[in-house]
Amino acid sequence: MHSLTPLFAPRGIIVVGASSSPEKLGAVMAQSLANYPAPVELVNSRGENGMHTTIADAAAAIPGGPDLAVLCVPAAATAQALRDSAANGAAAALVCAGGFAEAGGPGVEFARQVESAVRETGIRLLGPNTSGFFVPRRNLRASFVPGVAELEPGSVAVVAASGGVNHVLAFHLQRAGAGVSLAVGIGAGTDISAPDVLDYLISDEQTKAVALHLETVADGPALVDAVSRLSAVKPVVALVVGRNDVSEFAQSHTGALATSWRTTRAVLKQAGAVIVDDETQLVAAVTALAGRRLAPAADPGVGLITGQAGPGLLIADALHSAGVTLPRLAQASQDTIGTLLPPLTFQANPVDTGRPGPGYEKVVAAVASDPAIDVVAVYGLTEPVADLPLAVANSGVAGTMPFLIGVDGPDGDLERAKKSAQQHDLPLVSGPTSLAHGITALVNDARGQFQRAEAPAGAFTWPELEGPWDENRAKELLGALGIATPARRRCSTRAAAQDALSELGGPVAVKLLDAAVLHKTEIGGVHLGVNSPAAMDRALDGLEAAGAREFLVEAMAPSGIDLVVGVRRDPVFGPIAVLGLGGTTAEVFADISIRSAPLSVRVAEGMPGDLQARELLYGFRSGPMLETEELAGLLVRLGDALVSNDAIAEIEINPLRLTHGGLVALDAVVINVEEDMK
């Protein structure tokens, strides 16, 4: 039995702090639980309306004792109520009240007492600061929001940081026709957190898809592990709040770029979750994914059948913007469709049927049978002559691949379409945009599963190098990792620098060499294009004025496209890799890609595709052409290096220049853990 079974499937419940005053939480919660088909006993210290006066008396009235205690008492009394409930058999508790650490003052001590009670008794606690949870199929509604009584059983589970968002999503899913299997508001998360509920859902047969809402992440590895294990068996869609939060910038560019919101989204995507931007997208995504998942694939093909060209254009445009492929149908498929539709309609994909009529089912079958198609989107306005779910069901191919149906029309027509879709076990959404969001989720889920199919290589041995990590030593590390750097000389005297210029030939870059200086350009520590002894003297004068005691003389690299690549230890998620445009451009435009390390080659190969400016990397205006495999190998090796050495906090290459001859690391920074903590 899972440790959360007593919470979500209790054999008996006690409500501590129940009340006969309808405005009080204890009265509302008791009313919400009144129809639960198992013993529910009420506790009121004054014995109102014949209620039990003690937890022990209430527990004794339940055969076998209670599994769940719902506590509706003040914060100051919560810890003792938890201890008493556990002593009388309760294995789980729900605390909706506030007044704990978030309130400051005495609440901090109340929170500490609750944590001690949980730790010492082993009782599982949901809350505090949550509006509860509900399991409609069991008629278990532990919520003080009356509207949950109308929620019908469904196939989507909601795991929300906020109790309010939990209810919002549940009501949206009800209207969408998907329904709810389980909906939980985590609240303060003193004990039970999102990873705990995700773990429970792995074996919950009623749940076909999971909607995850996050505000903060306390334990990144636990969350990633839970999402990874759950998404392997059923789809997870994540909405992460905090796009506009600005975390404290670390010293390096990659530290500044990898904000909490971006990192959370990136690592959850890598773990197999589908990432969305708002609650509307989330509902469309889980509705689609609760129907049927696509098989893992690098680039699934979508077939779009629309009854009206205008909405079809909206859908096709949205899919294209999301990077979803609408492949041209094979000529044989087009020939078949051509015998079924008027010649003026577009038939290569999207397929414009005009007003659905005779032969519509055969059009659906022809699109679904095309070898390039992995999922079919069907859209139309509701009409008396057209029942789109029925038509798809009658096509004979509904069981062979995933479908998503989109409809629009009067409310009554939409309800009939939803009932028809439920009858034929087909997912249905309302509106062109929702259809595009749902299809995008299906495609992204398939892509995520495809990338996860390849595990990181694993074994890696740190080379025999250690700090202090000035630029020269950092580049020695890169060389040991097989990463190209310009020819260079370390110089302790001006004469040695002049000899290096003669040996390397001009022009050269001359730099201050000091492990304590991370950003040399900010103090005048870099001079470029030095091509004569006189120019070298001027450069050395400037570097000595900036405090240089050693110099790095380095051959100038050819022109190209500058990138920034780094691996660092995120305080929440651990080792991560970051790729972006070089210099400050990536910070200004936030055009970056983030992954958790260690990386597989397949995962690393997907990082350039995240960049909005990716076209610059592939021969733009006769520029250099990126070998994706080369960059992926570099990212994998950097990630492996960081993971293998706990003493290293960060390795950054900025810029990593893409030239016609390949990738060259022009500057490198390595930071030890103890330095990063200063």
C-alpha positions as CSV (number, residue, x, y, z in Angstrom):
1,M,0.0,0.0,0.0
2,H,1.3,3.4,-0.9
3,S,1.9,5.8,2.0
4,L,-0.7,8.2,0.5
5,T,-3.4,5.6,0.2
6,P,-4.8,6.5,3.7
7,L,-5.1,10.1,2.4
8,F,-6.7,9.5,-1.0
9,A,-8.6,6.3,-0.2
10,P,-9.3,6.3,3.6
11,R,-11.3,3.6,5.3
12,G,-12.5,6.1,7.8
13,I,-12.2,9.9,8.5
14,I,-12.3,12.1,11.6
15,V,-13.0,15.8,11.3
16,V,-11.3,17.6,14.2
17,G,-12.7,21.0,14.9
18,A,-16.0,20.3,13.3
19,S,-18.7,22.9,13.9
20,S,-22.4,23.5,13.6
21,S,-21.8,27.1,12.6
22,P,-22.1,27.2,8.8
23,E,-19.6,30.0,8.4
24,K,-16.8,28.0,10.0
25,L,-14.3,25.9,8.2
26,G,-15.1,22.9,10.4
27,A,-18.8,23.0,9.3
28,V,-18.0,23.4,5.6
29,M,-15.5,20.6,5.6
30,A,-17.9,18.3,7.5
31,Q,-20.6,19.0,4.9
32,S,-18.2,18.3,2.0
33,L,-17.3,14.9,3.5
34,A,-20.8,14.0,4.5
35,N,-21.5,11.8,1.4
36,Y,-18.2,9.9,1.5
37,P,-19.1,6.2,1.5
38,A,-17.1,5.3,4.7
39,P,-17.4,6.3,8.3
40,V,-16.9,10.0,8.9
41,E,-16.9,11.0,12.6
42,L,-16.9,14.6,13.9
43,V,-15.0,16.0,16.8
44,N,-16.0,19.2,18.7
45,S,-14.5,19.9,22.1
46,R,-17.8,21.3,23.3
47,G,-19.9,18.4,21.9
48,E,-22.1,20.4,19.7
49,N,-25.0,18.5,18.2
50,G,-23.9,15.3,19.7
51,M,-20.4,15.4,18.1
52,H,-17.5,13.5,19.8
53,T,-15.6,15.6,22.3
54,T,-12.3,13.9,21.9
55,I,-10.3,12.4,19.0
56,A,-10.1,9.1,20.9
57,D,-13.9,8.8,21.1
58,A,-14.3,9.6,17.4
59,A,-11.6,7.1,16.4
60,A,-13.2,4.4,18.5
61,A,-16.5,4.9,16.6
62,I,-14.8,3.8,13.4
63,P,-14.2,0.0,12.9
64,G,-10.5,-0.4,12.6
65,G,-9.9,3.2,13.4
66,P,-9.5,6.2,11.1
67,D,-7.1,6.5,8.2
68,L,-7.4,10.2,7.7
69,A,-7.7,13.2,10.1
70,V,-9.0,16.4,8.7
71,L,-7.9,19.2,11.1
72,C,-10.0,22.3,11.3
73,V,-8.3,23.8,14.4
74,P,-6.2,26.9,14.9
75,A,-2.5,26.8,14.1
76,A,-1.5,26.8,17.8
77,A,-3.5,23.6,18.3
78,T,-2.5,21.7,15.2
79,A,0.6,19.9,16.3
80,Q,-1.1,18.4,19.3
81,A,-4.1,17.4,17.2
82,L,-1.7,15.7,14.8
83,R,-0.1,13.7,17.7
84,D,-3.5,12.7,19.1
85,S,-4.8,11.6,15.6
86,A,-1.7,9.6,15.0
87,A,-1.9,8.0,18.4
88,N,-5.5,6.9,17.6
89,G,-4.6,5.3,14.2
90,A,-4.7,8.0,11.6
91,A,-1.9,7.6,9.0
92,A,-2.7,10.8,7.1
93,A,-3.9,14.3,7.9
94,L,-5.1,17.4,6.0
95,V,-4.5,20.8,7.4
96,C,-6.2,23.6,5.5
97,A,-5.6,26.5,8.0
98,G,-3.0,29.2,7.8
99,G,-1.2,31.0,10.5
100,F,2.1,29.1,10.3
101,A,5.5,30.2,9.0
102,E,4.0,32.4,6.3
103,A,2.4,34.5,9.0
104,G,5.7,35.1,10.9
105,G,5.8,35.8,14.6
106,P,4.3,32.9,16.6
107,G,3.4,31.1,13.4
108,V,7.1,30.2,12.9
109,E,7.0,28.2,16.2
110,F,3.7,26.6,15.3
111,A,5.2,25.4,12.0
112,R,8.2,24.0,13.8
113,Q,5.9,22.1,16.2
114,V,4.0,20.6,13.3
115,E,7.2,19.5,11.6
116,S,8.2,17.8,14.8
117,A,4.9,16.1,15.2
118,V,5.1,14.8,11.6
119,R,8.6,13.6,12.1
120,E,8.0,11.9,15.4
121,T,4.7,10.2,14.5
122,G,5.2,9.4,10.9
123,I,1.8,10.7,9.9
124,R,1.6,12.0,6.3
125,L,0.5,15.6,6.2
126,L,-1.1,17.5,3.3
127,G,-0.8,21.3,3.9
128,P,-1.0,23.6,5.8
129,N,-2.4,26.5,3.6
130,T,-4.4,24.4,1.1
131,S,-8.0,24.3,0.1
132,G,-7.8,20.5,0.2
133,F,-8.2,17.7,-2.3
134,F,-10.8,15.6,-4.0
135,V,-11.3,12.2,-5.6
136,P,-14.6,12.4,-7.5
137,R,-14.9,8.7,-8.3
138,R,-14.8,7.9,-4.6
139,N,-17.1,10.8,-3.8
140,L,-14.2,12.0,-1.5
141,R,-14.3,15.8,-1.4
142,A,-12.0,17.1,1.3
143,S,-12.4,20.8,0.2
144,F,-14.1,23.8,1.6
145,V,-15.0,25.0,-1.9
146,P,-18.7,24.0,-2.4
147,G,-18.4,23.7,-6.2
148,V,-16.4,20.5,-6.0
149,A,-19.6,18.6,-5.2
150,E,-20.5,19.0,-8.9
151,L,-17.2,17.7,-10.3
152,E,-17.6,14.4,-12.2
153,P,-15.0,11.6,-12.3
154,G,-12.5,11.8,-15.2
155,S,-9.1,10.7,-16.3
156,V,-6.8,13.7,-15.5
157,A,-5.1,14.2,-12.2
158,V,-4.2,17.7,-11.0
159,V,-1.2,18.3,-8.7
160,A,-1.0,22.0,-8.0
161,A,1.2,24.1,-5.7
162,S,-1.8,26.3,-5.0
163,G,-5.1,25.0,-3.6
164,G,-6.8,27.8,-5.6
165,V,-5.2,26.7,-8.9
166,N,-6.1,23.1,-8.1
167,H,-9.8,24.1,-8.1
168,V,-9.4,26.4,-11.2
169,L,-7.9,23.6,-13.2
170,A,-10.5,21.0,-12.0
171,F,-13.4,23.3,-13.1
172,H,-11.7,23.9,-16.4
173,L,-11.3,20.2,-17.0
174,Q,-14.9,19.6,-16.1
175,R,-16.0,22.1,-18.7
176,A,-13.6,20.5,-21.2
177,G,-15.2,17.1,-20.7
178,A,-12.0,15.5,-19.4
179,G,-13.0,15.4,-15.7
180,V,-10.8,14.8,-12.8
181,S,-9.4,11.5,-11.3
182,L,-7.6,13.2,-8.4
183,A,-7.0,16.9,-7.6
184,V,-4.6,18.0,-4.9
185,G,-3.5,21.4,-3.6
186,I,-0.1,21.0,-2.0
187,G,-0.1,24.3,-0.1
188,A,2.9,24.8,2.2
189,G,4.2,21.3,1.5
190,T,5.4,20.7,5.1
191,D,5.4,17.0,4.4
192,I,3.6,15.9,1.3
193,S,5.0,17.5,-1.8
194,A,4.4,17.3,-5.5
195,P,6.9,14.4,-6.0
196,D,5.0,12.3,-3.4
197,V,1.7,12.7,-5.2
198,L,3.3,12.1,-8.6
199,D,4.8,8.8,-7.3
200,Y,1.3,7.8,-6.1
201,L,-0.2,8.5,-9.5
202,I,2.2,6.0,-11.2
203,S,-0.1,3.2,-10.1
204,D,-3.4,5.0,-10.1
205,E,-5.3,3.2,-12.9
206,Q,-8.0,5.9,-13.2
207,T,-5.4,8.6,-14.1
208,K,-4.4,8.8,-17.8
209,A,-2.7,12.1,-17.8
210,V,-1.3,14.5,-15.1
211,A,-1.5,18.3,-14.9
212,L,1.3,19.7,-12.7
213,H,1.4,23.3,-11.5
214,L,4.6,24.5,-9.8
215,E,5.5,27.8,-8.0
216,T,8.7,26.8,-6.2
217,V,10.9,23.7,-6.1
218,A,12.4,22.6,-2.8
219,D,14.0,19.4,-3.9
220,G,14.9,19.5,-7.6
221,P,16.4,15.9,-8.0
222,A,13.3,14.4,-6.2
223,L,10.9,16.3,-8.6
224,V,12.9,15.3,-11.7
225,D,13.0,11.7,-10.6
226,A,9.3,11.6,-9.9
227,V,8.4,13.3,-13.3
228,S,10.8,10.9,-15.1
229,R,9.3,7.8,-13.6
230,L,5.7,9.0,-14.0
231,S,6.1,10.2,-17.6
232,A,7.5,6.9,-18.6
233,V,4.1,5.4,-18.1
234,K,1.6,8.3,-18.5
235,P,2.0,11.8,-19.8
236,V,2.8,14.8,-17.5
237,V,2.0,18.4,-18.5
238,A,3.7,21.1,-16.4
239,L,2.9,24.8,-15.9
240,V,5.7,26.6,-14.1
241,V,5.0,30.0,-12.6
242,G,7.7,32.6,-12.3
243,R,8.6,33.8,-15.8
244,N,9.3,37.3,-14.5
245,D,11.1,36.5,-11.3
246,V,14.7,37.5,-11.4
247,S,17.0,35.4,-9.3
248,E,20.3,36.7,-8.0
249,F,22.9,36.7,-10.8
250,A,25.9,34.5,-10.3
251,Q,29.3,35.6,-11.4
252,S,29.3,34.1,-14.8
253,H,27.0,34.6,-17.8
254,T,25.6,31.1,-17.5
255,G,24.8,31.6,-13.9
256,A,22.9,34.8,-14.9
257,L,21.1,33.0,-17.7
258,A,19.9,29.9,-15.9
259,T,17.1,31.5,-13.8
260,S,15.0,29.3,-11.7
261,W,12.0,29.5,-14.0
262,R,13.9,28.6,-17.1
263,T,15.9,25.9,-15.4
264,T,12.8,24.3,-14.0
265,R,11.0,24.2,-17.3
266,A,14.1,22.9,-19.1
267,V,14.9,20.0,-16.7
268,L,11.2,19.0,-16.4
269,K,11.0,18.8,-20.2
270,Q,14.2,16.7,-20.3
271,A,12.6,14.4,-17.7
272,G,9.6,13.8,-20.0
273,A,7.1,16.5,-19.1
274,V,5.3,18.6,-21.7
275,I,5.8,22.3,-20.8
276,V,3.0,24.9,-21.3
277,D,2.7,28.6,-20.7
278,D,-0.8,29.0,-19.1
279,E,-3.8,27.1,-17.7
280,T,-5.6,27.1,-21.1
281,Q,-2.8,25.4,-22.8
282,L,-2.5,23.0,-19.9
283,V,-6.2,21.9,-20.1
284,A,-6.0,21.4,-23.9
285,A,-2.7,19.4,-23.5
286,V,-3.9,17.0,-20.8
287,T,-7.3,16.6,-22.6
288,A,-5.4,15.5,-25.7
289,L,-2.9,13.3,-23.9
290,A,-5.5,11.6,-21.8
291,G,-6.9,10.1,-25.0
292,R,-3.9,8.4,-26.4
293,R,-0.1,9.1,-26.6
294,L,1.9,9.0,-29.7
295,A,4.8,6.5,-30.0
296,P,8.2,8.1,-29.3
297,A,9.5,9.9,-32.4
298,A,12.0,12.6,-33.3
299,D,9.5,14.5,-35.5
300,P,5.9,13.1,-35.6
301,G,3.9,14.1,-38.6
302,V,0.5,15.7,-38.1
303,G,-2.4,15.4,-40.5
304,L,-5.0,18.2,-40.3
305,I,-8.5,17.9,-41.6
306,T,-10.6,21.0,-41.4
307,G,-14.2,21.7,-42.4
308,Q,-13.5,25.4,-42.8
309,A,-10.4,26.9,-44.4
310,G,-10.2,30.0,-42.1
311,P,-10.0,28.1,-38.8
312,G,-7.7,25.6,-40.6
313,L,-5.3,28.4,-41.3
314,L,-5.3,29.4,-37.7
315,I,-4.5,25.9,-36.6
316,A,-1.8,25.3,-39.2
317,D,-0.1,28.7,-38.4
318,A,-0.1,27.9,-34.7
319,L,1.4,24.4,-35.3
320,H,4.1,25.8,-37.5
321,S,5.0,28.4,-34.9
322,A,5.3,25.6,-32.3
323,G,7.7,23.7,-34.6
324,V,5.1,21.0,-35.5
325,T,5.4,19.3,-38.9
326,L,2.5,19.1,-41.3
327,P,4.1,16.8,-44.0
328,R,2.7,16.8,-47.5
329,L,0.6,13.7,-48.1
330,A,1.8,11.1,-50.4
331,Q,0.4,11.3,-54.0
332,A,-1.5,8.1,-53.5
333,S,-3.3,9.6,-50.5
334,Q,-4.0,12.8,-52.4
335,D,-5.4,10.8,-55.3
336,T,-7.8,9.0,-52.9
337,I,-8.9,12.2,-51.3
338,G,-9.4,13.8,-54.7
339,T,-12.1,11.3,-55.6
340,L,-14.0,12.3,-52.4
341,L,-13.7,16.1,-52.3
342,P,-14.4,19.0,-54.8
343,P,-11.3,19.9,-56.8
344,L,-11.1,23.5,-55.5
345,T,-10.3,22.4,-51.9
346,F,-6.7,22.1,-50.7
347,Q,-5.9,18.4,-50.2
348,A,-2.1,17.9,-49.6
349,N,-2.2,18.7,-45.8
350,P,-4.1,20.4,-44.3
351,V,-7.1,18.8,-46.0
352,D,-9.9,21.3,-46.5
353,T,-13.1,19.2,-46.8
354,G,-15.5,22.2,-47.0
355,R,-18.8,21.3,-45.3
356,P,-18.5,17.7,-44.2
357,G,-20.6,15.4,-46.3
358,P,-20.8,11.9,-47.8
359,G,-17.4,10.2,-47.9
360,Y,-16.0,12.2,-44.9
361,E,-15.1,9.0,-43.1
362,K,-13.1,7.9,-46.1
363,V,-11.2,11.2,-46.1
364,V,-10.3,10.6,-42.4
365,A,-9.1,7.1,-43.2
366,A,-7.0,8.3,-46.1
367,V,-5.2,10.9,-44.1
368,A,-4.7,8.6,-41.1
369,S,-3.3,5.8,-43.4
370,D,-0.7,8.1,-45.0
371,P,2.8,6.8,-44.1
372,A,4.0,10.3,-43.0
373,I,1.1,10.8,-40.5
374,D,1.4,9.9,-36.8
375,V,-1.6,11.8,-35.4
376,V,-4.7,13.4,-36.9
377,A,-6.3,16.7,-35.9
378,V,-10.0,17.1,-37.0
379,Y,-11.7,20.5,-36.9
380,G,-15.2,21.7,-37.8
381,L,-18.2,23.8,-36.7
382,T,-21.1,21.8,-35.3
383,E,-23.8,21.1,-37.9
384,P,-26.9,19.0,-37.9
385,V,-25.4,16.8,-40.7
386,A,-22.0,16.4,-39.0
387,D,-21.1,14.4,-35.9
388,L,-17.3,14.6,-36.1
389,P,-16.6,12.1,-33.2
390,L,-19.0,9.6,-34.8
391,A,-17.4,10.2,-38.3
392,V,-13.9,9.6,-36.9
393,A,-15.1,6.5,-35.1
394,N,-16.8,5.2,-38.3
395,S,-13.6,5.8,-40.3
396,G,-12.2,2.4,-39.2
397,V,-8.8,3.9,-38.2
398,A,-9.7,5.5,-34.9
399,G,-8.0,2.5,-33.1
400,T,-4.8,2.7,-35.1
401,M,-3.5,6.1,-34.2
402,P,-4.2,9.1,-31.9
403,F,-6.9,11.6,-32.9
404,L,-7.8,15.0,-31.5
405,I,-11.1,16.6,-32.5
406,G,-11.8,20.3,-32.3
407,V,-15.3,21.8,-32.6
408,D,-17.0,25.1,-32.2
409,G,-20.7,26.0,-32.1
410,P,-23.6,26.8,-29.7
411,D,-23.3,25.5,-26.1
412,G,-25.9,22.8,-26.7
413,D,-24.1,21.5,-29.8
414,L,-20.8,21.5,-28.0
415,E,-22.3,19.4,-25.1
416,R,-23.6,16.9,-27.6
417,A,-20.3,16.7,-29.4
418,K,-18.5,16.1,-26.0
419,K,-20.9,13.3,-25.2
420,S,-20.4,11.8,-28.6
421,A,-16.6,12.0,-28.1
422,Q,-16.9,10.4,-24.7
423,Q,-19.1,7.6,-26.1
424,H,-16.5,6.8,-28.8
425,D,-13.5,7.3,-26.4
426,L,-12.1,10.2,-28.4
427,P,-10.5,13.4,-27.0
428,L,-12.3,16.7,-27.9
429,V,-11.5,20.3,-27.4
430,S,-13.2,23.6,-28.3
431,G,-11.6,26.1,-30.6
432,P,-8.8,26.2,-33.2
433,T,-6.2,27.4,-30.7
434,S,-7.0,24.7,-28.2
435,L,-6.8,22.1,-31.0
436,A,-3.3,23.4,-31.9
437,H,-2.2,23.4,-28.3
438,G,-3.5,19.8,-27.8
439,I,-1.7,18.5,-31.0
440,T,1.5,20.3,-30.0
441,A,1.4,18.6,-26.6
442,L,1.0,15.2,-28.3
443,V,3.9,15.9,-30.5
444,N,6.1,17.3,-27.8
445,D,5.3,14.3,-25.6
446,A,6.5,11.9,-28.3
447,R,9.6,14.0,-28.9
448,G,10.4,13.9,-25.2
449,Q,10.0,10.2,-24.9
450,F,12.2,9.8,-27.9
451,Q,15.0,11.8,-26.4
452,R,14.7,10.0,-23.1
453,A,15.2,6.7,-24.8
454,E,19.0,7.3,-24.9
455,A,20.7,7.3,-21.6
456,P,23.9,9.3,-20.9
457,A,27.1,7.4,-21.6
458,G,28.2,7.4,-17.9
459,A,31.9,6.6,-17.3
460,F,34.2,9.6,-17.3
461,T,37.6,10.2,-15.6
462,W,38.7,13.7,-14.7
463,P,42.1,14.5,-16.2
464,E,45.1,15.1,-14.0
465,L,44.6,18.8,-13.7
466,E,43.8,21.1,-10.8
467,G,43.7,24.8,-10.0
468,P,44.3,27.6,-9.6
469,W,42.2,28.0,-12.7
470,D,43.5,30.9,-14.7
471,E,42.6,31.1,-18.4
472,N,45.6,29.0,-19.5
473,R,44.9,26.2,-17.0
474,A,41.2,26.3,-17.9
475,K,42.1,25.9,-21.6
476,E,44.4,23.0,-20.7
477,L,41.4,21.4,-19.2
478,L,39.4,22.0,-22.4
479,G,42.3,20.5,-24.4
480,A,42.1,17.4,-22.2
481,L,38.4,17.2,-23.0
482,G,39.1,17.4,-26.8
483,I,37.9,21.0,-27.2
484,A,39.9,23.1,-29.6
485,T,41.6,26.3,-28.4
486,P,43.9,28.8,-30.1
487,A,47.7,28.4,-30.0
488,R,49.0,30.3,-27.0
489,R,52.0,31.0,-24.8
490,R,52.1,31.7,-21.0
491,C,54.6,34.6,-20.4
492,S,56.0,35.8,-17.1
493,T,58.1,38.6,-18.6
494,R,57.8,41.2,-21.3
495,A,60.6,39.6,-23.2
496,A,58.8,36.3,-23.2
497,A,55.7,38.0,-24.5
498,Q,57.7,39.6,-27.4
499,D,59.1,36.1,-28.2
500,A,55.6,34.7,-28.2
501,L,54.5,37.3,-30.7
502,S,57.5,36.4,-32.9
503,E,56.7,32.7,-32.6
504,L,53.0,32.8,-33.1
505,G,53.0,35.6,-35.7
506,G,50.6,38.5,-35.6
507,P,48.0,39.4,-34.9
508,V,47.7,38.1,-31.4
509,A,45.5,38.7,-28.3
510,V,47.4,39.6,-25.2
511,K,45.6,39.1,-21.9
512,L,46.1,39.5,-18.2
513,L,46.6,36.1,-16.6
514,D,45.2,35.7,-13.1
515,A,42.8,33.1,-11.7
516,A,41.2,35.7,-9.4
517,V,40.0,37.8,-12.4
518,L,37.0,36.3,-14.1
519,H,36.0,39.1,-16.5
520,K,39.3,40.6,-17.8
521,T,37.7,43.0,-20.3
522,E,36.0,44.9,-17.6
523,I,39.4,46.1,-16.1
524,G,41.2,46.5,-19.4
525,G,42.8,43.1,-19.2
526,V,42.5,42.1,-22.9
527,H,44.2,43.7,-25.9
528,L,43.3,42.4,-29.4
529,G,45.0,42.6,-32.8
530,V,48.5,43.1,-31.5
531,N,50.8,42.7,-34.6
532,S,54.1,44.4,-33.9
533,P,56.7,44.8,-31.1
534,A,55.6,48.3,-30.5
535,A,52.0,47.3,-30.2
536,M,53.0,44.6,-27.8
537,D,54.8,47.1,-25.6
538,R,51.7,49.3,-25.5
539,A,49.5,46.3,-24.7
540,L,51.9,45.2,-21.9
541,D,51.9,48.7,-20.5
542,G,48.1,48.6,-20.2
543,L,48.0,45.2,-18.7
544,E,50.7,46.0,-16.1
545,A,48.6,49.1,-15.2
546,A,45.7,46.8,-14.7
547,G,47.8,44.7,-12.2
548,A,49.0,42.0,-14.5
549,R,52.1,40.0,-13.4
550,E,51.7,37.3,-16.0
551,F,50.5,37.5,-19.6
552,L,48.8,35.1,-22.0
553,V,49.7,35.7,-25.7
554,E,47.3,33.9,-28.0
555,A,46.8,33.6,-31.7
556,M,43.7,35.5,-33.0
557,A,40.9,33.3,-34.1
558,P,39.1,33.7,-37.4
559,S,35.8,35.5,-37.5
560,G,32.6,33.6,-36.9
561,I,29.5,33.3,-34.7
562,D,30.1,33.5,-30.9
563,L,28.3,31.2,-28.5
564,V,28.4,30.8,-24.7
565,V,28.5,27.3,-23.3
566,G,28.7,26.5,-19.7
567,V,28.0,23.8,-17.1
568,R,27.3,24.7,-13.5
569,R,25.8,23.4,-10.3
570,D,22.3,24.8,-9.9
571,P,21.3,25.2,-6.3
572,V,18.0,23.4,-6.8
573,F,18.6,20.9,-9.6
574,G,22.3,20.2,-9.5
575,P,24.5,20.0,-12.6
576,I,23.1,21.7,-15.6
577,A,24.4,22.7,-19.1
578,V,23.6,26.1,-20.8
579,L,23.9,27.1,-24.4
580,G,23.3,30.5,-25.8
581,L,24.5,33.3,-28.0
582,G,27.9,34.7,-26.9
583,G,28.5,37.9,-25.1
584,T,25.6,39.7,-23.5
585,T,23.2,39.0,-26.3
586,A,21.9,35.9,-24.7
587,E,21.2,37.7,-21.4
588,V,19.4,40.5,-23.1
589,F,17.2,38.3,-25.3
590,A,17.1,35.2,-23.1
591,D,17.8,33.1,-26.1
592,I,19.2,30.1,-24.3
593,S,18.9,26.3,-24.0
594,I,19.3,24.5,-20.7
595,R,19.6,20.8,-19.9
596,S,20.4,18.7,-16.8
597,A,23.8,17.0,-16.8
598,P,25.0,14.4,-17.5
599,L,23.5,14.6,-21.0
600,S,23.0,11.9,-23.6
601,V,24.2,12.8,-27.2
602,R,20.6,12.8,-28.3
603,V,19.6,15.3,-25.7
604,A,22.6,17.6,-26.4
605,E,21.8,17.5,-30.1
606,G,18.4,19.0,-29.4
607,M,19.9,22.1,-27.6
608,P,20.7,24.3,-30.7
609,G,17.1,23.8,-31.8
610,D,15.8,25.7,-28.8
611,L,17.5,28.9,-29.8
612,Q,15.5,31.5,-31.6
613,A,18.6,32.6,-33.5
614,R,19.5,29.0,-34.5
615,E,19.5,29.9,-38.2
616,L,22.7,31.9,-37.6
617,L,24.5,28.6,-36.8
618,Y,23.7,26.9,-40.1
619,G,25.3,28.9,-42.9
620,F,23.3,32.1,-42.6
621,R,24.6,34.5,-45.4
622,S,27.5,32.2,-46.2
623,G,28.5,32.0,-42.6
624,P,29.9,29.0,-40.9
625,M,27.9,25.8,-40.7
626,L,27.5,24.1,-37.3
627,E,28.2,20.4,-37.1
628,T,25.5,19.6,-34.5
629,E,27.3,16.4,-33.5
630,E,30.5,18.4,-32.7
631,L,28.7,20.8,-30.4
632,A,26.7,17.9,-28.8
633,G,29.9,16.0,-28.1
634,L,31.4,19.2,-26.5
635,L,28.3,19.7,-24.3
636,V,28.3,16.0,-23.2
637,R,32.0,16.1,-22.3
638,L,31.6,19.3,-20.3
639,G,28.6,17.9,-18.4
640,D,30.5,14.7,-17.7
641,A,33.5,16.6,-16.4
642,L,31.4,18.6,-14.0
643,V,29.5,15.6,-12.7
644,S,32.7,13.7,-12.2
645,N,34.4,16.3,-10.0
646,D,32.5,17.6,-6.9
647,A,35.2,20.2,-6.3
648,I,34.2,22.1,-9.5
649,A,31.3,24.6,-9.4
650,E,31.3,25.8,-13.0
651,I,33.1,25.6,-16.3
652,E,32.3,28.2,-18.9
653,I,33.4,28.9,-22.4
654,N,32.6,32.4,-23.6
655,P,32.9,32.9,-26.4
656,L,32.9,29.5,-28.1
657,R,33.4,30.6,-31.7
658,L,31.8,28.8,-34.6
659,T,34.2,29.2,-37.5
660,H,34.4,27.7,-41.0
661,G,36.9,25.3,-39.5
662,G,34.8,24.3,-36.5
663,L,34.4,25.3,-32.9
664,V,37.1,27.1,-31.0
665,A,37.1,28.1,-27.3
666,L,38.4,31.7,-27.1
667,D,38.0,32.2,-23.4
668,A,37.4,29.8,-20.5
669,V,36.6,30.1,-16.8
670,V,36.7,27.3,-14.2
671,I,35.4,28.0,-10.7
672,N,35.9,25.8,-7.7
673,V,33.1,25.1,-5.3
674,E,34.7,27.0,-2.4
675,E,35.2,30.0,-4.7
676,D,31.6,30.0,-5.8
677,M,30.4,30.0,-2.2
678,K,32.3,33.3,-1.4
